[in-house]
């Protein structure tokens, strides 16, 4: 069976930056193909492939996690958040009447916290190595959910 819409593919996927530095060790993932369970450009590369086949794909930022947007960076007074804020922590906040969004604390210094709502991999070209392990037809429940599998 080949990877097509309405199939569940079990893949081993590794991720590297454009220079070849490993960002994520290879991991096995099951996903429902055709429902944005993976990056669309990566799904297109897997379309029509079968078990045992390998794919190497380099995605530019616009096809991966987007370009870095400096507008999503905020420097806020620490007192706004109280005690316990640490670098790496994720918080939800809204500013200037905008909808709430998730921010990652990237720095704390001089009584301020630097908050970044960009995806941690935004602005990066990424290389994915994928091996297709198995492909099967999706169940009715999987198709009804139409989302990535746990």
C-alpha angles and dihedrals in degrees: 000000000000131000106266136140112302095025128113113227123197108206139173107224132185127185129210135170120247091272092055098255110148111244097175128016114239112282134182114243133178116207139172106242119228098025102087092262086142135025106296094235090052091049090051090054091052095046111118095009124126140210113301094024121122130210129195113196132177114201124195116222094265090058095042123037099333135254119306109264114206088196088071092062118095134183109204135174112265091228088070088071105035125218125337102044110143137178110271094029118129119222135177118229142146131215134198093002094304122143113272115266138179118263130189117218104234101171142006119198140137095011093306137103123215110219124193124192094184118109107261089245096045113133094022129118107224135202119211125194112197131183116190108225103176140349126200139163114273119248121243089254092053092049091048091052091045093192141104115295123243 
